[in-house]
Amino acid sequence: MIYIAYCSDESKFHNDSLLSYEIASKFNPKPLTFYYLNKLIDKKLFCIHSGDVLIRKILSGSINPKDILLLQDINSKLGLKLLKLGAKSFYINCFESPLYAHKFYENYNNYVNNFTFIDCYKPILDTKQLKSNNRNHVIFPSYDVGELNHSNSIRKRSIVAIASNKFLPFDFSMINLKKPRTVLKYIFEIYKYVRYKQYRFAIMNSLNKLRLELLFFLSKNSILFLYGDGWSSIYNVPRKYRHDLTLLNSTSYFGVCNNKIEVLREHYFALCIENVRWPGYVTEKIIDCFVAGTIPIYYGAPDVKNIIPSNAFIDLADFASWNDLLMHINNLSLDQISSIQRAGLNFLSSPQSVKYSYQGTAQFIHKKILEFT
């Protein structure tokens, strides 16, 4: 028997919870990949458990750690513990960019040497890293094929943005001398910028500033509905933006989003700005819009049109100014809007889109397991 361990340090994913559809469906996004992987595997040959369960089995002496294939989520402590106990370092993934997972990308070559298969975004500034045959360009699983609902709903002719405020404390004006922790965070950000080239390049290509300024522009034009964490405190942005953030909070901010897809379905358009801009970095944002039948206004990967059909979204890069974007949106007829919506839904129904589903990701991992064993 070969044991498959999925390892995450999130306690809510422990005790085999992700093998239950009912439990996994409660989270957002839904971590259903392992539920579908469990349905695919041959139960006579394989058995899948969460890492904590398998650690307990090893310590009790009921299984041999050498019979375990490790599926590790970035720097999971459970995964590292299983490796020390003797599990096989089979698969590791990283769904974040170097902006938030710089240590993973800085140590990329170590992962290449230690793991049979790596699922991550394209490392930057070092083309030698791309020569590894065991690297896959990560596809963020975003939807359940069985739950696609293409029904029309009553929508506002507005732009919704569902995003947390992740403006990094890189601006000196974000320091609050009454809170020494903000000083330490600023010093740490400077240290990371100097020390890590992956992080430095990610900062240089960060889209947080552009997203913030575009949100202010849309709010002042009374077309924005903003949801997410981190917007209520003016100290989460540099001083020069605090007046605009106060205005945004009073007119366009609607709090935390409890159901992303349902909120998206209330609007014709959604702002989808990636955290960084570099080739291949396309996350779940645009796919979530297709699932909801909402038109994405996208800015991020410069090669997005090689990945997603260009008639299925509005590319912010196509406009000379934000006023031009607003004019374009306001001039779209309902027939034109329906055409773009259909293109997004048609993409989801195509074979090219399956890889973005939980089922497609499970099939991909299953295939790699069979190749390895």
C-alpha positions in Angstrom: 0.0 0.0 0.0 1.3 3.5 -0.9 0.1 6.3 1.3 -0.4 9.8 -0.2 0.0 12.6 2.3 -1.5 16.1 1.6 0.2 18.5 3.9 -1.0 22.0 5.0 -0.4 23.8 8.2 -4.0 25.0 8.3 -5.5 23.1 11.2 -9.0 23.3 9.5 -7.5 21.0 6.8 -6.3 18.3 9.3 -7.9 15.0 10.3 -8.7 14.1 6.7 -11.2 16.9 6.5 -10.6 17.6 2.8 -11.6 14.1 1.9 -15.2 15.2 2.8 -17.1 17.1 0.1 -19.4 18.6 2.7 -16.5 20.0 4.8 -14.3 21.1 1.9 -17.2 22.9 0.3 -17.5 25.2 3.3 -14.3 27.0 2.6 -13.6 29.8 0.0 -12.0 29.0 -2.3 -13.1 25.3 -2.0 -10.1 23.0 -1.5 -11.8 20.1 -3.4 -8.7 18.8 -5.3 -8.0 16.1 -2.7 -11.6 15.0 -2.5 -11.6 14.4 -6.3 -8.1 12.8 -6.1 -9.4 10.4 -3.5 -12.1 9.4 -6.0 -9.6 8.8 -8.8 -7.0 6.6 -7.0 -7.2 2.8 -6.9 -8.0 2.0 -3.3 -6.3 -1.3 -3.6 -3.0 0.4 -4.3 -3.2 3.9 -2.7 -4.6 5.4 0.4 -4.8 9.2 0.9 -4.7 11.0 4.3 -3.8 14.4 5.7 -0.2 14.8 6.9 -1.2 14.9 10.6 -3.0 11.6 10.4 -0.1 9.9 8.8 2.4 11.2 11.3 0.2 9.7 14.1 0.2 6.4 12.1 4.0 6.5 11.8 4.5 7.2 15.5 2.2 4.4 16.4 4.2 2.0 14.3 1.3 1.0 12.0 2.9 2.2 8.7 6.4 2.7 7.3 7.2 6.3 6.4 9.0 5.1 3.2 5.6 4.1 1.9 4.4 7.7 1.9 4.3 10.1 -1.1 4.3 13.7 0.1 2.1 16.3 -1.5 3.3 19.5 0.2 1.8 22.9 0.3 4.8 25.3 0.0 6.6 25.3 3.4 4.3 23.1 5.4 5.8 22.1 8.8 3.8 18.8 8.6 5.5 18.1 5.3 8.9 18.9 6.7 8.3 16.6 9.6 7.2 13.7 7.3 10.4 14.2 5.3 12.5 13.9 8.4 10.6 10.7 9.3 11.5 9.2 5.9 8.6 10.1 3.5 9.3 10.5 -0.2 9.5 14.1 -1.3 7.2 13.7 -4.3 5.3 16.9 -5.0 5.3 20.5 -3.8 3.2 23.5 -4.9 3.3 27.2 -4.5 0.3 29.2 -5.6 1.7 32.6 -4.5 4.0 35.0 -6.3 7.5 36.0 -5.0 5.8 39.1 -3.6 4.4 36.9 -0.8 6.5 33.7 -1.1 9.9 35.0 -1.9 11.7 32.4 0.2 10.2 29.6 -1.9 11.5 31.1 -5.1 14.9 32.1 -3.7 15.3 28.4 -2.7 13.8 27.1 -5.9 16.9 25.1 -7.0 16.9 23.3 -3.6 13.3 22.2 -4.3 14.3 21.1 -7.8 16.9 18.8 -6.2 14.7 17.5 -3.4 11.3 17.1 -4.9 10.3 14.9 -7.9 7.7 17.4 -9.1 7.2 21.1 -8.5 4.1 23.1 -9.3 4.7 26.9 -9.2 4.7 30.1 -11.2 7.7 30.9 -13.4 10.8 31.9 -11.3 12.3 35.2 -12.4 15.8 36.5 -13.2 17.4 33.1 -13.5 16.7 31.2 -16.8 18.7 28.3 -15.5 15.9 27.5 -13.1 13.5 26.8 -16.0 15.5 23.9 -17.3 14.1 21.5 -14.8 12.0 18.8 -16.4 9.9 18.4 -13.2 8.5 21.9 -13.1 4.9 22.7 -14.0 3.5 26.1 -14.6 0.9 26.2 -11.8 -2.8 26.4 -12.6 -4.8 27.6 -9.6 -7.8 25.3 -9.2 -10.8 27.6 -9.1 -14.1 25.8 -9.8 -16.1 22.6 -9.6 -17.2 21.3 -13.0 -20.4 19.9 -11.6 -21.5 23.2 -10.1 -21.3 25.5 -13.1 -24.4 27.6 -13.2 -24.8 29.6 -16.4 -28.2 31.1 -15.5 -28.6 34.8 -15.9 -29.2 37.0 -12.9 -30.3 40.6 -12.3 -27.1 42.6 -12.3 -26.0 46.2 -11.6 -24.1 48.0 -14.4 -21.2 48.5 -12.0 -17.7 47.3 -11.2 -17.1 45.1 -8.2 -13.7 44.5 -6.7 -13.1 41.7 -4.3 -9.6 42.1 -2.9 -7.7 42.5 0.3 -5.6 45.5 0.8 -2.1 44.1 0.7 -0.2 47.3 0.3 3.2 46.4 1.7 4.7 48.7 4.5 7.4 49.9 2.1 6.5 53.6 2.5 8.0 55.5 5.4 4.8 57.4 6.0 3.1 54.1 6.9 5.2 54.0 10.1 3.2 54.7 13.3 5.6 55.7 16.0 3.1 54.8 18.6 3.2 51.3 17.3 6.9 50.0 17.3 5.7 47.0 15.3 5.2 49.2 12.2 8.8 50.3 12.5 10.0 46.7 12.6 7.9 45.8 9.6 9.3 48.7 7.6 12.9 47.7 8.5 12.1 44.1 7.6 10.7 45.1 4.2 13.9 47.0 3.4 16.0 44.1 4.4 14.0 41.7 2.2 14.3 44.1 -0.7 18.1 44.3 -0.4 18.6 40.6 0.4 16.3 38.8 -2.0 16.4 39.3 -5.8 13.1 37.5 -6.4 11.4 39.8 -3.9 13.1 42.9 -5.3 11.9 42.1 -8.8 8.4 41.4 -7.5 8.3 44.7 -5.7 9.4 46.5 -8.9 6.6 44.8 -10.8 4.0 45.0 -8.0 0.5 46.2 -9.0 -0.7 47.2 -5.5 -0.2 50.9 -6.2 -2.0 50.8 -9.5 -4.9 48.8 -8.0 -5.2 51.3 -5.2 -5.3 54.3 -7.5 -7.7 52.7 -9.9 -10.0 51.9 -7.0 -10.0 55.5 -6.0 -10.7 56.6 -9.6 -13.7 54.2 -9.9 -15.0 55.2 -6.5 -15.0 58.9 -7.4 -17.0 58.0 -10.6 -19.6 56.2 -8.4 -19.3 52.9 -10.2 -17.3 50.8 -7.7 -18.5 48.2 -5.1 -15.4 47.2 -3.0 -15.2 44.1 -0.7 -12.3 42.7 1.2 -10.1 42.9 4.3 -7.7 45.7 5.2 -9.6 48.7 3.8 -11.1 50.1 7.0 -7.9 51.5 8.5 -6.2 54.5 6.8 -2.8 53.3 8.3 -2.8 50.4 5.9 -1.8 52.8 3.0 0.8 55.5 2.6 -0.1 59.0 3.9 -0.8 60.5 0.5 -3.6 58.0 -0.1 -5.4 58.3 3.3 -7.8 61.1 2.3 -8.9 59.1 -0.7 -9.2 55.9 1.3 -11.5 57.7 3.8 -13.7 58.8 0.9 -13.7 55.3 -0.6 -14.7 53.8 2.8 -17.7 56.2 3.1 -19.0 55.6 -0.5 -17.8 52.4 -2.1 -16.7 49.9 0.6 -19.1 47.2 1.6 -17.1 45.1 4.0 -15.9 41.5 3.9 -17.2 39.2 1.1 -18.7 35.9 2.5 -19.5 34.4 -0.9 -17.3 35.6 -3.8 -19.2 34.0 -6.6 -22.6 35.3 -5.4 -21.3 38.8 -5.0 -19.7 38.7 -8.5 -23.1 37.7 -9.9 -24.6 40.9 -8.7 -22.5 43.0 -11.2 -21.8 43.0 -14.9 -18.1 43.8 -14.4 -15.3 42.9 -12.0 -11.9 44.4 -11.5 -9.2 41.7 -11.6 -5.8 43.2 -10.9 -3.0 40.7 -10.2 -0.5 41.4 -7.4 2.4 41.5 -9.8 2.8 41.8 -13.6 5.0 39.2 -15.3 4.5 36.6 -18.0 2.3 33.6 -17.1 1.1 34.9 -13.7 -2.6 34.4 -14.1 -4.4 33.5 -10.9 -8.0 32.4 -10.0 -9.3 36.0 -10.3 -10.3 35.9 -14.0 -11.6 32.3 -13.8 -13.9 33.2 -10.8 -15.5 35.9 -13.0 -16.2 33.3 -15.7 -17.8 31.0 -13.2 -20.1 33.9 -12.1 -20.8 35.1 -15.6 -19.2 38.4 -14.8 -16.9 40.3 -17.2 -13.4 40.6 -15.9 -11.5 43.9 -16.3 -8.1 42.4 -16.2 -4.5 43.6 -15.7 -1.6 41.4 -14.8 0.2 38.9 -17.1 1.3 40.7 -20.3 0.7 37.4 -22.2 -2.8 36.8 -20.8 -4.3 36.7 -24.3 -2.2 33.6 -25.0 -3.8 31.9 -22.0 -7.4 33.3 -22.0 -9.5 34.1 -25.1 -9.3 37.8 -25.7 -13.0 38.1 -26.4 -13.9 36.8 -22.9 -12.5 39.8 -20.9 -11.6 43.5 -21.0 -7.9 44.1 -21.0 -6.9 47.2 -19.1 -3.7 47.3 -21.1 -5.8 48.1 -24.2 -6.8 51.6 -23.0 -4.7 54.8 -23.0 -6.4 56.1 -19.9 -8.9 55.0 -17.2 -11.3 57.5 -18.6 -11.2 55.6 -21.9 -11.9 52.4 -20.0 -14.9 54.0 -18.3 -16.2 55.3 -21.6 -15.9 51.9 -23.2 -17.8 50.2 -20.4 -20.6 52.8 -20.4 -20.9 52.5 -24.2 -21.3 48.7 -24.3 -24.7 47.6 -25.3 -26.5 44.7 -23.5 -25.9 42.6 -26.6 -22.2 43.3 -26.5 -22.1 42.5 -22.8 -23.9 39.2 -23.4 -21.4 38.3 -26.1 -18.5 38.8 -23.7 -20.2 36.8 -21.0 -20.9 34.0 -23.4 -17.3 33.9 -24.4 -16.2 33.4 -20.8 -18.7 30.7 -20.2 -17.8 29.0 -23.5 -14.2 29.0 -22.3 -15.2 27.3 -19.1 -17.0 24.6 -21.1 -14.0 24.0 -23.3 -11.3 21.3 -22.8 -8.7 24.0 -22.4 -10.5 25.2 -19.2 -10.7 21.8 -17.4 -7.1 22.3 -16.0 -8.5 25.2 -13.9 -11.1 23.0 -12.2 -10.6 21.0 -9.0 -11.3 17.8 -11.1 -8.6 18.8 -13.7 -6.0 19.4 -11.0 -6.8 16.1 -9.3 -6.4 14.3 -12.7 -3.1 16.0 -13.2 -1.7 15.0 -9.8 -3.1 11.5 -10.3 -1.3 11.1 -13.6 2.0 12.2 -12.0 1.5 9.7 -9.1 1.0 6.9 -11.6 4.1 8.0 -13.6 6.1 8.0 -10.4 5.0 4.6 -9.1 
